[in-house]
Amino acid sequence: MIEILDNLDKQWLLALNNDYSVFWDGIMFAFSEKITWIPLYISMIYVIYRRWKKESWWLILALILSVVFADQIASGILKDWVARLRPSHDPSLAGQVVLVNGYKSGLYGFVSSHAANSFALALLSSLFFRNRIFTVFIFLWAFINAYSRIYLGVHYPGDVLGGALVGVFVAVVLFLLLKKIRPPLFAEYRTGEIKYMIPVWIFLVTCVGLIGYSVWFF
């Protein structure tokens, strides 16, 4: 059974990891960089502070912990325990996987910490904000971030799916815990407030910047 799933995972990888164009190489490479999204993270912290004021540190701490826990479960525990080679290091896929700029990342890839971190942050922040437009865009960000790892040839689809599940688990646990510790934080939701759109605009502006980066530097 494990062998069948592994073969299916490799087939899906080769179907999704194609030699597209230099333009998309640049976008996906930059999208995958954590530093690219610092403005997005700052905007989310700003919105939380404006909405919850003195109580905002609870939510900010929860978001930070969601990334820390998801990352530690993915990279600190599962990768070394499962010890599954990334496709970029798998001898059986040599010459078949398309790598961007020779980027291979670390030796083991199950599960994807990028996917774990992204989905933990996306789910927890969407549960905090309860804004439909924000939820759509933050999950779009998480999906593209996770897919970029397949595009770059450093993760199998199964790695990404496993990472997403880890992120969702961490986010749900932290949300339920925070809701139990500080129920007043969620006593009243204001789903229509315009400031919830700030991270969405930051996301869109960053995407435009990524297009410019890809055009000029790739």
PyRosetta script that sets phi, psi and omega in degrees:
from pyrosetta import init, pose_from_sequence

init()
pose = pose_from_sequence("MIEILDNLDKQWLLALNNDYSVFWDGIMFAFSEKITWIPLYISMIYVIYRRWKKESWWLILALILSVVFADQIASGILKDWVARLRPSHDPSLAGQVVLVNGYKSGLYGFVSSHAANSFALALLSSLFFRNRIFTVFIFLWAFINAYSRIYLGVHYPGDVLGGALVGVFVAVVLFLLLKKIRPPLFAEYRTGEIKYMIPVWIFLVTCVGLIGYSVWFF")
pose.set_psi(1, -45.3)
pose.set_omega(1, 179.2)
pose.set_phi(2, -60.2)
pose.set_psi(2, -41.3)
pose.set_omega(2, -178.9)
pose.set_phi(3, -65.9)
pose.set_psi(3, -38.2)
pose.set_omega(3, 178.7)
pose.set_phi(4, -63.8)
pose.set_psi(4, -46.5)
pose.set_omega(4, 179.1)
pose.set_phi(5, -63.3)
pose.set_psi(5, -38.7)
pose.set_omega(5, 179.1)
pose.set_phi(6, -63.6)
pose.set_psi(6, -42.5)
pose.set_omega(6, 178.9)
pose.set_phi(7, -65.8)
pose.set_psi(7, -40.3)
pose.set_omega(7, 177.0)
pose.set_phi(8, -63.3)
pose.set_psi(8, -40.6)
pose.set_omega(8, 178.9)
pose.set_phi(9, -61.3)
pose.set_psi(9, -41.4)
pose.set_omega(9, 179.2)
pose.set_phi(10, -66.8)
pose.set_psi(10, -38.2)
pose.set_omega(10, 178.6)
pose.set_phi(11, -64.9)
pose.set_psi(11, -42.6)
pose.set_omega(11, 177.9)
pose.set_phi(12, -65.0)
pose.set_psi(12, -39.2)
pose.set_omega(12, 177.9)
pose.set_phi(13, -59.5)
pose.set_psi(13, -50.1)
pose.set_omega(13, -177.5)
pose.set_phi(14, -65.5)
pose.set_psi(14, -26.7)
pose.set_omega(14, 177.2)
pose.set_phi(15, -74.8)
pose.set_psi(15, -34.4)
pose.set_omega(15, -176.9)
pose.set_phi(16, -91.9)
pose.set_psi(16, -28.0)
pose.set_omega(16, -178.0)
pose.set_phi(17, -95.2)
pose.set_psi(17, 87.1)
pose.set_omega(17, -178.3)
pose.set_phi(18, -113.2)
pose.set_psi(18, 164.5)
pose.set_omega(18, 176.2)
pose.set_phi(19, -83.8)
pose.set_psi(19, 85.9)
pose.set_omega(19, -174.5)
pose.set_phi(20, -77.2)
pose.set_psi(20, -93.9)
pose.set_omega(20, 179.9)
pose.set_phi(21, -151.0)
pose.set_psi(21, 162.1)
pose.set_omega(21, 178.4)
pose.set_phi(22, -61.4)
pose.set_psi(22, -33.9)
pose.set_omega(22, 179.5)
pose.set_phi(23, -58.2)
pose.set_psi(23, -51.0)
pose.set_omega(23, -179.8)
pose.set_phi(24, -71.3)
pose.set_psi(24, -29.9)
pose.set_omega(24, 175.1)
pose.set_phi(25, -57.0)
pose.set_psi(25, -46.4)
pose.set_omega(25, -178.9)
pose.set_phi(26, -64.1)
pose.set_psi(26, -43.4)
pose.set_omega(26, -179.2)
pose.set_phi(27, -64.6)
pose.set_psi(27, -48.1)
pose.set_omega(27, -177.5)
pose.set_phi(28, -68.4)
pose.set_psi(28, -35.5)
pose.set_omega(28, 178.6)
pose.set_phi(29, -64.8)
pose.set_psi(29, -45.3)
pose.set_omega(29, 180.0)
pose.set_phi(30, -71.7)
pose.set_psi(30, -36.1)
pose.set_omega(30, 179.1)
pose.set_phi(31, -60.7)
pose.set_psi(31, -34.1)
pose.set_omega(31, -176.9)
pose.set_phi(32, -77.2)
pose.set_psi(32, -15.1)
pose.set_omega(32, -179.1)
pose.set_phi(33, -77.4)
pose.set_psi(33, 128.4)
pose.set_omega(33, -177.7)
pose.set_phi(34, -64.5)
pose.set_psi(34, -34.4)
pose.set_omega(34, -177.4)
pose.set_phi(35, -65.0)
pose.set_psi(35, -24.0)
pose.set_omega(35, -179.8)
pose.set_phi(36, -59.0)
pose.set_psi(36, -32.2)
pose.set_omega(36, -170.1)
pose.set_phi(37, -102.6)
pose.set_psi(37, 14.3)
pose.set_omega(37, 176.1)
pose.set_phi(38, -57.1)
pose.set_psi(38, -44.0)
pose.set_omega(38, 176.8)
pose.set_phi(39, -58.3)
pose.set_psi(39, -36.6)
pose.set_omega(39, 178.1)
pose.set_phi(40, -64.6)
pose.set_psi(40, -44.5)
pose.set_omega(40, -179.9)
pose.set_phi(41, -63.1)
pose.set_psi(41, -42.4)
pose.set_omega(41, 179.7)
pose.set_phi(42, -63.2)
pose.set_psi(42, -41.3)
pose.set_omega(42, -179.6)
pose.set_phi(43, -64.6)
pose.set_psi(43, -35.9)
pose.set_omega(43, 178.4)
pose.set_phi(44, -67.3)
pose.set_psi(44, -40.8)
pose.set_omega(44, 177.3)
pose.set_phi(45, -62.9)
pose.set_psi(45, -40.8)
pose.set_omega(45, 178.9)
pose.set_phi(46, -60.9)
pose.set_psi(46, -46.0)
pose.set_omega(46, -179.5)
pose.set_phi(47, -63.3)
pose.set_psi(47, -42.5)
pose.set_omega(47, 178.6)
pose.set_phi(48, -61.8)
pose.set_psi(48, -43.2)
pose.set_omega(48, 179.8)
pose.set_phi(49, -63.8)
pose.set_psi(49, -43.3)
pose.set_omega(49, -179.6)
pose.set_phi(50, -64.4)
pose.set_psi(50, -33.2)
pose.set_omega(50, -176.3)
pose.set_phi(51, -84.0)
pose.set_psi(51, -42.6)
pose.set_omega(51, -172.3)
pose.set_phi(52, -109.4)
pose.set_psi(52, -3.8)
pose.set_omega(52, 175.5)
pose.set_phi(53, 50.9)
pose.set_psi(53, -121.8)
pose.set_omega(53, -174.9)
pose.set_phi(54, -64.7)
pose.set_psi(54, -24.8)
pose.set_omega(54, -179.8)
pose.set_phi(55, -84.6)
pose.set_psi(55, -2.8)
pose.set_omega(55, -173.2)
pose.set_phi(56, -63.6)
pose.set_psi(56, -26.1)
pose.set_omega(56, -175.9)
pose.set_phi(57, -63.3)
pose.set_psi(57, -27.7)
pose.set_omega(57, 176.7)
pose.set_phi(58, -61.3)
pose.set_psi(58, -46.6)
pose.set_omega(58, -177.1)
pose.set_phi(59, -72.7)
pose.set_psi(59, -39.2)
pose.set_omega(59, 178.2)
pose.set_phi(60, -63.5)
pose.set_psi(60, -43.2)
pose.set_omega(60, 177.7)
pose.set_phi(61, -61.8)
pose.set_psi(61, -41.1)
pose.set_omega(61, 179.6)
pose.set_phi(62, -62.7)
pose.set_psi(62, -41.1)
pose.set_omega(62, 178.4)
pose.set_phi(63, -64.4)
pose.set_psi(63, -42.9)
pose.set_omega(63, 178.3)
pose.set_phi(64, -62.6)
pose.set_psi(64, -45.2)
pose.set_omega(64, -179.9)
pose.set_phi(65, -64.8)
pose.set_psi(65, -33.1)
pose.set_omega(65, 179.5)
pose.set_phi(66, -62.1)
pose.set_psi(66, -40.9)
pose.set_omega(66, 178.8)
pose.set_phi(67, -71.1)
pose.set_psi(67, -42.5)
pose.set_omega(67, -179.3)
pose.set_phi(68, -62.4)
pose.set_psi(68, -49.1)
pose.set_omega(68, -178.5)
pose.set_phi(69, -65.8)
pose.set_psi(69, -44.2)
pose.set_omega(69, 179.4)
pose.set_phi(70, -61.2)
pose.set_psi(70, -42.2)
pose.set_omega(70, -179.1)
pose.set_phi(71, -66.7)
pose.set_psi(71, -40.9)
pose.set_omega(71, -178.9)
pose.set_phi(72, -69.4)
pose.set_psi(72, -38.3)
pose.set_omega(72, 177.2)
pose.set_phi(73, -65.4)
pose.set_psi(73, -43.2)
pose.set_omega(73, -177.8)
pose.set_phi(74, -71.8)
pose.set_psi(74, -55.6)
pose.set_omega(74, -174.0)
pose.set_phi(75, -88.6)
pose.set_psi(75, -37.0)
pose.set_omega(75, -175.4)
pose.set_phi(76, -81.7)
pose.set_psi(76, -23.6)
pose.set_omega(76, -176.3)
pose.set_phi(77, -118.4)
pose.set_psi(77, -63.0)
pose.set_omega(77, -169.3)
pose.set_phi(78, -68.4)
pose.set_psi(78, -39.9)
pose.set_omega(78, -176.1)
pose.set_phi(79, -61.3)
pose.set_psi(79, -47.8)
pose.set_omega(79, -179.9)
pose.set_phi(80, -73.6)
pose.set_psi(80, -31.2)
pose.set_omega(80, -178.8)
pose.set_phi(81, -71.7)
pose.set_psi(81, -47.4)
pose.set_omega(81, 179.8)
pose.set_phi(82, -76.7)
pose.set_psi(82, -37.5)
pose.set_omega(82, 177.2)
pose.set_phi(83, 54.9)
pose.set_psi(83, 46.3)
pose.set_omega(83, 176.7)
pose.set_phi(84, -91.6)
pose.set_psi(84, 123.2)
pose.set_omega(84, -179.6)
pose.set_phi(85, -61.8)
pose.set_psi(85, 140.5)
pose.set_omega(85, 171.6)
pose.set_phi(86, -65.9)
pose.set_psi(86, 154.7)
pose.set_omega(86, 176.5)
pose.set_phi(87, -59.7)
pose.set_psi(87, -28.0)
pose.set_omega(87, 179.2)
pose.set_phi(88, -71.7)
pose.set_psi(88, -14.4)
pose.set_omega(88, 179.0)
pose.set_phi(89, -116.1)
pose.set_psi(89, 0.6)
pose.set_omega(89, -176.7)
pose.set_phi(90, -82.4)
pose.set_psi(90, 115.7)
pose.set_omega(90, -178.7)
pose.set_phi(91, -59.0)
pose.set_psi(91, -30.6)
pose.set_omega(91, -178.1)
pose.set_phi(92, -69.9)
pose.set_psi(92, -16.1)
pose.set_omega(92, -179.7)
pose.set_phi(93, -109.8)
pose.set_psi(93, 8.6)
pose.set_omega(93, -179.2)
pose.set_phi(94, -57.7)
pose.set_psi(94, 128.4)
pose.set_omega(94, -180.0)
pose.set_phi(95, 85.4)
pose.set_psi(95, -8.0)
pose.set_omega(95, -179.6)
pose.set_phi(96, -103.9)
pose.set_psi(96, -31.3)
pose.set_omega(96, -178.8)
pose.set_phi(97, -86.0)
pose.set_psi(97, 131.0)
pose.set_omega(97, 178.5)
pose.set_phi(98, -86.1)
pose.set_psi(98, 119.8)
pose.set_omega(98, 178.9)
pose.set_phi(99, -107.2)
pose.set_psi(99, 141.8)
pose.set_omega(99, -179.6)
pose.set_phi(100, -97.6)
pose.set_psi(100, 122.6)
pose.set_omega(100, 179.8)
pose.set_phi(101, 58.0)
pose.set_psi(101, 25.1)
pose.set_omega(101, 179.8)
pose.set_phi(102, 70.6)
pose.set_psi(102, 13.4)
pose.set_omega(102, -177.9)
pose.set_phi(103, -72.7)
pose.set_psi(103, 125.2)
pose.set_omega(103, -178.3)
pose.set_phi(104, -119.4)
pose.set_psi(104, -20.1)
pose.set_omega(104, -176.9)
pose.set_phi(105, 63.0)
pose.set_psi(105, -162.9)
pose.set_omega(105, -175.6)
pose.set_phi(106, -72.9)
pose.set_psi(106, -178.9)
pose.set_omega(106, -173.6)
pose.set_phi(107, -74.0)
pose.set_psi(107, -44.8)
pose.set_omega(107, -174.6)
pose.set_phi(108, -105.7)
pose.set_psi(108, 151.1)
pose.set_omega(108, -172.8)
pose.set_phi(109, -130.6)
pose.set_psi(109, -4.2)
pose.set_omega(109, -179.0)
pose.set_phi(110, -103.6)
pose.set_psi(110, 114.7)
pose.set_omega(110, 6.6)
pose.set_phi(111, -104.0)
pose.set_psi(111, 171.6)
pose.set_omega(111, 179.8)
pose.set_phi(112, -73.0)
pose.set_psi(112, 118.6)
pose.set_omega(112, 178.0)
pose.set_phi(113, -71.8)
pose.set_psi(113, -30.3)
pose.set_omega(113, 175.2)
pose.set_phi(114, -59.3)
pose.set_psi(114, -47.3)
pose.set_omega(114, 179.7)
pose.set_phi(115, -66.0)
pose.set_psi(115, -42.6)
pose.set_omega(115, 179.9)
pose.set_phi(116, -60.9)
pose.set_psi(116, -48.7)
pose.set_omega(116, -179.2)
pose.set_phi(117, -63.9)
pose.set_psi(117, -45.2)
pose.set_omega(117, -176.5)
pose.set_phi(118, -63.9)
pose.set_psi(118, -45.8)
pose.set_omega(118, -177.4)
pose.set_phi(119, -74.2)
pose.set_psi(119, -30.5)
pose.set_omega(119, 174.5)
pose.set_phi(120, -63.7)
pose.set_psi(120, -47.5)
pose.set_omega(120, -179.6)
pose.set_phi(121, -66.6)
pose.set_psi(121, -41.7)
pose.set_omega(121, -178.1)
pose.set_phi(122, -64.5)
pose.set_psi(122, -48.7)
pose.set_omega(122, -177.2)
pose.set_phi(123, -67.4)
pose.set_psi(123, -45.2)
pose.set_omega(123, -177.1)
pose.set_phi(124, -65.7)
pose.set_psi(124, -43.7)
pose.set_omega(124, 179.5)
pose.set_phi(125, -66.0)
pose.set_psi(125, -36.0)
pose.set_omega(125, 178.5)
pose.set_phi(126, -68.5)
pose.set_psi(126, -33.3)
pose.set_omega(126, 175.7)
pose.set_phi(127, -69.6)
pose.set_psi(127, -30.8)
pose.set_omega(127, 176.9)
pose.set_phi(128, -72.5)
pose.set_psi(128, -48.9)
pose.set_omega(128, -171.6)
pose.set_phi(129, -80.6)
pose.set_psi(129, -34.8)
pose.set_omega(129, -179.2)
pose.set_phi(130, 51.8)
pose.set_psi(130, 46.2)
pose.set_omega(130, 177.9)
pose.set_phi(131, -121.3)
pose.set_psi(131, 124.2)
pose.set_omega(131, -172.0)
pose.set_phi(132, -63.0)
pose.set_psi(132, -43.6)
pose.set_omega(132, -178.2)
pose.set_phi(133, -65.0)
pose.set_psi(133, -44.7)
pose.set_omega(133, 177.7)
pose.set_phi(134, -59.7)
pose.set_psi(134, -43.7)
pose.set_omega(134, -178.9)
pose.set_phi(135, -59.8)
pose.set_psi(135, -44.2)
pose.set_omega(135, 179.3)
pose.set_phi(136, -60.0)
pose.set_psi(136, -47.3)
pose.set_omega(136, -175.5)
pose.set_phi(137, -73.1)
pose.set_psi(137, -36.2)
pose.set_omega(137, -178.8)
pose.set_phi(138, -71.4)
pose.set_psi(138, -32.4)
pose.set_omega(138, 175.6)
pose.set_phi(139, -76.8)
pose.set_psi(139, -30.7)
pose.set_omega(139, 172.7)
pose.set_phi(140, -61.5)
pose.set_psi(140, -43.1)
pose.set_omega(140, 176.5)
pose.set_phi(141, -59.6)
pose.set_psi(141, -45.2)
pose.set_omega(141, -178.9)
pose.set_phi(142, -64.4)
pose.set_psi(142, -42.4)
pose.set_omega(142, -179.7)
pose.set_phi(143, -64.2)
pose.set_psi(143, -45.5)
pose.set_omega(143, -179.6)
pose.set_phi(144, -66.4)
pose.set_psi(144, -39.7)
pose.set_omega(144, 178.4)
pose.set_phi(145, -60.0)
pose.set_psi(145, -42.8)
pose.set_omega(145, 179.0)
pose.set_phi(146, -68.5)
pose.set_psi(146, -43.7)
pose.set_omega(146, -179.6)
pose.set_phi(147, -64.1)
pose.set_psi(147, -32.5)
pose.set_omega(147, -179.1)
pose.set_phi(148, -58.8)
pose.set_psi(148, -28.8)
pose.set_omega(148, 179.6)
pose.set_phi(149, -71.6)
pose.set_psi(149, -32.8)
pose.set_omega(149, 174.4)
pose.set_phi(150, -72.2)
pose.set_psi(150, -43.2)
pose.set_omega(150, 179.3)
pose.set_phi(151, -57.2)
pose.set_psi(151, -41.7)
pose.set_omega(151, -178.2)
pose.set_phi(152, -76.7)
pose.set_psi(152, -8.0)
pose.set_omega(152, 176.5)
pose.set_phi(153, 80.0)
pose.set_psi(153, 18.8)
pose.set_omega(153, -177.4)
pose.set_phi(154, -107.4)
pose.set_psi(154, -0.5)
pose.set_omega(154, 177.0)
pose.set_phi(155, -146.1)
pose.set_psi(155, 145.0)
pose.set_omega(155, 169.5)
pose.set_phi(156, -79.9)
pose.set_psi(156, 157.5)
pose.set_omega(156, 173.7)
pose.set_phi(157, -55.3)
pose.set_psi(157, -36.5)
pose.set_omega(157, 178.1)
pose.set_phi(158, -63.9)
pose.set_psi(158, -34.4)
pose.set_omega(158, 176.3)
pose.set_phi(159, -62.7)
pose.set_psi(159, -43.0)
pose.set_omega(159, -178.2)
pose.set_phi(160, -68.5)
pose.set_psi(160, -43.5)
pose.set_omega(160, 178.1)
pose.set_phi(161, -62.1)
pose.set_psi(161, -44.2)
pose.set_omega(161, 177.6)
pose.set_phi(162, -61.4)
pose.set_psi(162, -41.3)
pose.set_omega(162, 178.1)
pose.set_phi(163, -64.2)
pose.set_psi(163, -41.3)
pose.set_omega(163, 178.6)
pose.set_phi(164, -61.6)
pose.set_psi(164, -41.2)
pose.set_omega(164, 179.0)
pose.set_phi(165, -64.8)
pose.set_psi(165, -38.9)
pose.set_omega(165, 176.2)
pose.set_phi(166, -62.0)
pose.set_psi(166, -45.5)
pose.set_omega(166, 179.9)
pose.set_phi(167, -61.7)
pose.set_psi(167, -43.1)
pose.set_omega(167, 178.8)
pose.set_phi(168, -63.4)
pose.set_psi(168, -43.3)
pose.set_omega(168, 179.2)
pose.set_phi(169, -60.3)
pose.set_psi(169, -47.7)
pose.set_omega(169, -179.5)
pose.set_phi(170, -62.3)
pose.set_psi(170, -43.8)
pose.set_omega(170, -178.5)
pose.set_phi(171, -63.3)
pose.set_psi(171, -44.0)
pose.set_omega(171, -179.4)
pose.set_phi(172, -64.2)
pose.set_psi(172, -44.3)
pose.set_omega(172, 180.0)
pose.set_phi(173, -61.7)
pose.set_psi(173, -46.7)
pose.set_omega(173, -178.8)
pose.set_phi(174, -66.4)
pose.set_psi(174, -39.2)
pose.set_omega(174, 179.3)
pose.set_phi(175, -63.7)
pose.set_psi(175, -47.6)
pose.set_omega(175, 179.7)
pose.set_phi(176, -63.8)
pose.set_psi(176, -37.7)
pose.set_omega(176, 178.9)
pose.set_phi(177, -66.1)
pose.set_psi(177, -45.3)
pose.set_omega(177, -179.9)
pose.set_phi(178, -66.9)
pose.set_psi(178, -37.5)
pose.set_omega(178, 179.2)
pose.set_phi(179, -64.9)
pose.set_psi(179, -31.8)
pose.set_omega(179, 178.7)
pose.set_phi(180, -78.0)
pose.set_psi(180, -38.3)
pose.set_omega(180, -178.3)
pose.set_phi(181, -74.3)
pose.set_psi(181, -43.9)
pose.set_omega(181, -176.2)
pose.set_phi(182, -129.0)
pose.set_psi(182, 68.5)
pose.set_omega(182, -179.3)
pose.set_phi(183, -58.1)
pose.set_psi(183, -31.1)
pose.set_omega(183, 179.3)
pose.set_phi(184, -59.6)
pose.set_psi(184, -23.2)
pose.set_omega(184, 179.8)
pose.set_phi(185, -61.7)
pose.set_psi(185, -26.5)
pose.set_omega(185, -174.5)
pose.set_phi(186, -118.3)
pose.set_psi(186, 20.8)
pose.set_omega(186, -178.4)
pose.set_phi(187, -70.1)
pose.set_psi(187, -30.5)
pose.set_omega(187, -177.7)
pose.set_phi(188, -139.6)
pose.set_psi(188, 122.4)
pose.set_omega(188, 177.2)
pose.set_phi(189, -102.9)
pose.set_psi(189, 137.6)
pose.set_omega(189, 176.3)
pose.set_phi(190, -118.3)
pose.set_psi(190, 86.9)
pose.set_omega(190, -170.1)
pose.set_phi(191, -75.6)
pose.set_psi(191, -17.3)
pose.set_omega(191, -173.8)
pose.set_phi(192, -100.4)
pose.set_psi(192, 4.7)
pose.set_omega(192, -174.9)
pose.set_phi(193, -64.8)
pose.set_psi(193, 136.8)
pose.set_omega(193, -174.8)
pose.set_phi(194, -65.3)
pose.set_psi(194, -28.5)
pose.set_omega(194, -176.7)
pose.set_phi(195, -67.0)
pose.set_psi(195, -18.8)
pose.set_omega(195, 176.2)
pose.set_phi(196, -67.0)
pose.set_psi(196, -16.2)
pose.set_omega(196, 179.9)
pose.set_phi(197, -82.2)
pose.set_psi(197, -13.2)
pose.set_omega(197, -177.1)
pose.set_phi(198, -57.7)
pose.set_psi(198, -49.8)
pose.set_omega(198, 177.5)
pose.set_phi(199, -60.5)
pose.set_psi(199, -31.4)
pose.set_omega(199, 178.5)
pose.set_phi(200, -64.2)
pose.set_psi(200, -45.4)
pose.set_omega(200, 178.6)
pose.set_phi(201, -65.7)
pose.set_psi(201, -37.8)
pose.set_omega(201, 176.9)
pose.set_phi(202, -62.6)
pose.set_psi(202, -41.4)
pose.set_omega(202, 177.9)
pose.set_phi(203, -60.4)
pose.set_psi(203, -47.2)
pose.set_omega(203, -178.0)
pose.set_phi(204, -66.1)
pose.set_psi(204, -42.3)
pose.set_omega(204, 178.7)
pose.set_phi(205, -63.4)
pose.set_psi(205, -40.9)
pose.set_omega(205, 178.4)
pose.set_phi(206, -62.9)
pose.set_psi(206, -40.0)
pose.set_omega(206, 178.2)
pose.set_phi(207, -62.7)
pose.set_psi(207, -40.3)
pose.set_omega(207, 175.9)
pose.set_phi(208, -62.5)
pose.set_psi(208, -40.9)
pose.set_omega(208, 177.2)
pose.set_phi(209, -62.2)
pose.set_psi(209, -37.1)
pose.set_omega(209, 178.7)
pose.set_phi(210, -65.3)
pose.set_psi(210, -36.7)
pose.set_omega(210, 177.4)
pose.set_phi(211, -64.2)
pose.set_psi(211, -45.0)
pose.set_omega(211, 177.5)
pose.set_phi(212, -62.2)
pose.set_psi(212, -41.3)
pose.set_omega(212, 178.1)
pose.set_phi(213, -60.3)
pose.set_psi(213, -44.2)
pose.set_omega(213, -178.3)
pose.set_phi(214, -65.9)
pose.set_psi(214, -39.2)
pose.set_omega(214, -179.2)
pose.set_phi(215, -66.3)
pose.set_psi(215, -41.2)
pose.set_omega(215, -173.4)
pose.set_phi(216, -86.1)
pose.set_psi(216, -31.8)
pose.set_omega(216, -170.8)
pose.set_phi(217, -112.8)
pose.set_psi(217, -6.6)
pose.set_omega(217, 179.2)
pose.set_phi(218, -116.9)
pose.dump_pdb("model.pdb")
